[in-house]
Amino acid sequence: MTFIKIIRLTLKMQVYDLKINKHTCTGCNICCVSCPINFKHLKDDGELTEKNAVVLIKNGLAYPIYIEEREVNCDGCGVCIENCPQKAIKIQIIEAKEA
């Protein structure tokens, strides 16, 4: 008789929230162009909009975009943080949910 061991693996998916300090952000656009997700959408779609971007510049300041229904949001890679000359960006984990 052969026995099969079944292992249940629960994966948690982290959800990230970009926090941008509006007092130090200069709206230089470096976060927008350095974000790998933004870059992919810019390359594939030819433009960045509120429907496909993770971070955009509006009224001279960067602002994060999170849409729960969207397949891809901020993945927490930190490239925007590394490239921000003003050090105006922080990433916060807002929840971990089962994938």
N, C-alpha and C positions, 0 to 999 in steps of 0.2 A: 504494500500500500504506500502510495506517495502522498506526502503532505505538502501543501503550498502555503507558505507564510505570506499573509497579506499585510502590507504596511501602508498605513494611511498617512500621507504627507500633506499637511496644511501649509500652504504658502501665504505669506502676508505681503500685500502690496502697499508700499508706503505712498502717501499722498503728500506732495510738497507745496508749500506756499512761499512765494517770493515776498520778502519784505523790503521795500525800497524807502530809504530815508529821503523824504521830499525836501528836507532842509539842506542836504549835501548833494543831491543829484543835480547835475547840470544839464541833463538831456543830451549828452554827447552822442548817444546812439550806439556806443560800443557794446553794451549788453545785448542789444537787439541783433547786431551783426555777428557777434561772437557765439551766440546760442546755437548749438548744433540742431535743435529742433526747428528754430526759426530759419536757419540756413537751408535745411532740407525743404521746408515749405516754400521758401523764396525760390529755390532752384526748380522745384516741381511745379509750383503754381504761378511763378513769375511776380508775386507780390505778397506782402504780409498784411493781413487784416485781423480784425478781432475774432474771426472764425478760425484762423489757423495759427496765429502767433501765440507765443508764451509770454512775451514781453514786448511792448510797443512804446513809442514816444508820443505823448499827447500833451499839447499846451506847454511844451518845453520841459517835460518831466517824463521819466520812465514810469510805466505802470504795468503791473503783472496782470495776466489774463488767465483765469481758471474757469473752465466750463466742464462741469461734472459729466455731462453726456458725451463729451468729446473723447475719442479714443486715446489721444496723446496730449498730456499736459506736462508741466515741468517734471523732469525725471531726477532732479536733485544732483546733477553732474557737477555743478559749481563753476562752470566755465565763465559765467557772467560775473561771479564774485571775483575770480582771479583776474579778470580783465578790466573791471571797473576802476578807473583812475581815482575816483573819489571815495572808494570803499563804502558805497552807499547801499549795497545789497547784502541781505542775509537770507538764508533759506531755513524755513521751519517745517518740521514734519507735523502735519495737522491731523493725520490719522493713519492707522494701519488697518487695512481691511483684507479679508480673504480674497485671493485671486481665483 
